[in-house]
């Protein structure tokens, strides 16, 4: 397959990534798709997400791929994921979720507070300073946290690794855990991945009968959504902008039948998995070798606590345990989306709650850092230029 290399950069957010021959990246995505098809045949939940994640980790650690996905592919998969989320949010879903929304918000706030507590413990370990610990542990908005890390004096590489470790742990465990939690909400028509990679359903790229018109509308909604997200200064504008435009188009009846499905949906999930997995390079792991066990332990602690809160939430509402778990688990939003679709969960409810959490976290994290920041005479990683890094772990907004 050859090596797909990136230009050598510093550890700053927004660094270029994904430089390499187009055929090499086609081979990488193709390998993730074939691995997903094999996982589907083996009965693995959310097979394309998990297979993409594992293929990405394997390629990054082996050195065969030394960059993240090309920026156009990354942004296209993010925008299509946003359209997919928005397509599941409709008036009936919101009416059904309304009675449970207040308890869901309470649990979401509790999850954020738990993460802040973990950040304080990481700070006490003296492996991370306060800005780095806070931005590394807040549950959501990984790209936004990375963008804020430079401004707030945090170690961008550690923040990146911690955020994507959280996303990777949730992406790897949620598809395996959710089927054990009991039944989800009744399946939405058209939800879930096709029954077989060889199914005729895989040839359908959008949900409507008119495929060319549906694809044109999909492209228009995705492009317009990204522009709207940036103009409104939304967190994760490439995801939430298309989601917002899709919701408006669906609610108003202006357009329909453009939600990604079939082959297009599976490629989106495979790219999401790849994007997560390719973050875990050997240089990034060496840089964080002392802090990584603490970061992973903190992520697991918050995830377990979130699961307990979801169990309590399910006990006092009409939500199933599985839906409550997916709605409140600490991200990432794309990984949760893939799991929700694959397990026929209540995607409208889960997308709404996860989006609200994303807004809250991105808005509050810099405030939390500034309110609690005490200059201690050291800023972990701000002067750590001793290690050259073949590619940046930093996310792209």
N, C-alpha and C positions, 0 to 999 in steps of 0.2 A: 504493500500500500504506500510505502514511502513515508517520509516524515513531513508533517504539516507544522511549519515553524512560524513563530511570530517575531516581530522586530523586538530587539532587546529594549526594555523600558525600565523606568523606575517604578516604585510601588505606589504610584498615584492613581487616584480614581480617574476613570475615563481614558486610560491608556489604550492605544490601539491594540487590537487582538484579531486573530483569525486570518492572518496573512498566510497564504499558501495556495497551491493550485486548486482550481475548482474541482477537478476530478478527484483529488484527494479527499476533499470534504464530502463529495458525493459518495465516496466509498465509506467514509466514516458514518454518515447518516444511514447508508444502506446496511452497514453492519449492525447498527443499532436496531433498524427495522427488522432484519432477519432474526436477530436475537430476541426481539419482542414477539415475533411470530412463533419462535420455538417455545418461549415462555407461555404464550397463549395456549399452544397445544398441550403444554404440561399442566395447564390449569392454574397458573400463577395469577393472582389478582393484579390489576393495573399493569399488565405485562410490558407494555411499551415504555411506560415511565420507568419501571424498575430496570428493564433491560438497558435502556439508554443510560441510566445512572451508572450501572455496573460497567458497561462498555466504556463510558467516559472515564471512570476511575482507573480502569485497567490501562487504557491508552495513555492517560496522563502519567501514571506511576511508571509505566514502561519506557516513557520518553518518546514513543512513536508519534504522539501529538503533543506539541509544546505551546499551544495557544487555546484560547477559548473559541467558541463558534464565531464565524465571520459576523460582523455587525449586522449586515442585512438579514441574514438568517435568524440571528438572535432576535432582532426587533420584529421580524415577521411572525415568528412563533409567539412572541409576547402579545402582539396585537391580535392575532387570531385567538389566543387564549382569552383575551379580554372580550372579544366578540362572542366566544363560546359561553363565557360566564354570563354576559348580558342577555344571551338568548334564553337562559333559564329563569330570568327574573321577569315575572309578569304579574298583573294585578292579583290573580288568584293565589299565587305563591306568597305575595306580601300580606294578603288578608289572612292566609292560614298561619303565617309567622307572627302576626301582630300580637296575639296573647302571650307569646313566649319571648318577645323582644326585650322587655325589661330585664328578666332573669338572665338572658343571654348577654346583655350589656354589662350586668353586674359581674358575671363570670369572666367576661373579657377584661374588665378593669382589674379583677383579682389576678388574672394571669399576668398582666403588665406589672402589677405590684410585686408578684413573685419574682419576676425577672429582675426588677430593680434590687430586690433582696439578694438574689444570686450575684448581681454585679457588685454589691457591697462586700460579699464574701470573697469574690475574686480579687477585689482591691486589697482586702486584708491579707491575702496570700502573698502580696508584694510582687506578684508576677505581672500584674497589669495596673496601670494608673487608672484614675477614676473615669476620665473621658473614654478611654479604650474599653474598660470593663462595662460601662453603661451602654455604649453603642454596640458592643459585641453581643450583648445578651437580650436587648429589647426584641420582642417577638414580632418581627415583620418589617417590611420596607428595607430589605437588604441593600438594594442599590442606593436608596436615599440615605441610609446610615453611612455608607461608604462616601457618598458625596459630602456629608457633614463632617466626616472624620478629619479631613485636612483642616477645615476651618476651626474645629474645636481642639486641635492639637493631639488627636488620637493616633495610634499606630494603625495605619490603613491596612497593612497586610494582616495583622492580627484580627482586626475587625472583620475583614473579608473572610478569613478562614473560619472564624467563629460563626458568622452569619450563615455561611454555606455549609458548615458542619451541622447547624441546626436544621437547615432546609434538607440536607442529605439524610439526616436521621429520621426526620418526619416522613420524607419521601420513601425511604426504605422500609419503615415500620408500619405506616398507616395502612397500606394495602393488605398487609398480613394481619393487622390487629382488627380492622373493621369487621371482617366476616365473623370474628369470634364474639363480637359485641351484641349479636342478635340482629333481627330484621331491621331494615331501614324503611323509609317512607315508600309508598307504592311507586313503582317505576314510572318515570315520565315517558310519554311516547317519543320514541327516537333516541332515548338516552342509552348510555352504555356503548361499549365498543362493539363492532361487528362480531358475529359469532365465530367466524373463521377468517384468517387472512386471505383465503381463497374464495370467500363468499362474494357473490355478485354485489352485495352491499358495499364492498370496498371500492367499487368503481364510481360510487356516488360521492362527490366531493362536498356538496351542500345538501341541506335537507329538502329543498323544494324540488318540484317536478321539472322545472325549466333550469337545467344545470348552467348553461352559458349566462343566462340573466342573473341567476343566483350568485355566480362567481363574480360578475361585474359589480353587483350590489355589495358583496362581501369586500371586494377590494376598495370600493368607494367608502364604505363604512369604516374600514380599518385605517385608511389614510386620513380621512376626515377626523376620526377619533383621536389619532395621535396628535394632530394639529390642535384639536380642542383641548386635549389633556395638557399640552404645553402652554396654550394660551391661558388656561385657567390655573396654571401652576399646580396641577394635581400631583400628589405623590405617585411615583411609578406611572407617569403619564402614558407610556406606551401600552400599559395594560388597562388602566382605569379609564382613559379617554375613549378607546373603542368600546369598552363596556358601557359607558354612559351613553354614547351615541346609539348603541344597539338597543338599550332600554328605551330611549326616546323614540326610536324608529318602531319598536315593537308596540309600545304603549299607544302611540298615535296611529298605528296601522299604516304608516307610510311605506313600510317594506316588511317582507317576511320571506321565509324559505331560503335564507342565506347563512344559517348556522353551519359551521364546519362539521362534516361527518365523514364516515368511511376512511379512505386512505389519507385524506387531508388531516382528519382529526388524529389519526394514529401517528402521522409524521410530526404534528405539533407536540404530542406527548413524548415522542422519542427525542425531539430536539430539547424539550424542557429537561428531560433526564440527562442528556448529554451535557447541556450547559452547566448543570450542577456538578456532574462527575468530573468534568475537565478542569474544575477549579483546584482539585487536590493533586498538585504537582509535588515532586520531591523537594524542590527548593522551598515551597511554602510550608511543607510539613517540618523541614529542618528548622526554619525560622521560628516555628511555634512549638518546638518539641517539648519545652518545659511547661508551657501554658496549656497545651492541647488536652492533656488528661483532665485538668480542671474545667476546661471549657466543655468537654464532652459530658463530664459528670454533672455540670450545671444544667446543660441542655436536657439530659435525661431526667433530672430532678424536676425541672419545670414541666416537662412533658407528662411525667407521672402525676404531678399535682394537677395539671390541667385535666387529665383523664378522671381523677377523683372528683373534681369540680363538675365535669360533664356528667358523671354518674349521679351526683346530687341534683344537677339540673334536670336530668331525665326523670328523676323521682318526683319532682314538684311540678313538672309540665307534661304536656302530651307528646313531647319529642321522644323519639327512640334514642337509646344510648349511643348508637352509631352516629346518628345525625348530630346529636349534641357534641360528641367527641370531635367530629370533623369541623363543626362550626367554631369550636373554641380551641382546637389544637394550635400550637404556636407556629403556624406557617411552614413553608412558604405557600402563598396563595395559589400558585400554579400547580404545585405538587398536590395540594388538597383538592383542587379542581379535578385533576386527573383521577385521583382516587374516588372522588364523589361520583364522577361520570361512570367509571368502571364498575362501581358497586351499586349503581342505581339509587344513590342517596338523594336527599332533597337538595338539589344543586342550587335552586333559587334561594332558599334559606341560607345555605352555607356560604354562597357567594356574597350575599348581603352582609352577613355578620363578619366574614373575613375582610370585606372591603371597609367596613366601619372600623375594625381594629387597625387596619393599615393606615387609614386617615388619622386615627387617634395617636398611634405610635409615632408616625412620622412628624406629627405636629408637636408632640410632647417631648420626644427624646432630646432635642437640643436644649429645650427649656430645663429638663431635669439635669442635664450636664452642667449648664450654667448656674443653676441654683445650688448644686451640691459641690461644684468644683472648688477645691482648695489648693492653691499653689503649694506644692510640696518640694519644689526645687528640682523635680525630675519630671520628664515627660517621656514615658516609655515609648521607645521607637522613633521619637521625633528626630533623634540624631543618630539613628542606627543605619548608617550607610555602609556598614562593613560588608554586607553580603550583596553581591550582584544577583539579580533575579531575572531569569530568562523571560518571564512574562508576568504581567501584573495580575494579581488576584482581584483587583478592584472591579466592582460591578459597573455596569453602564446604565445610566438613567434613561 
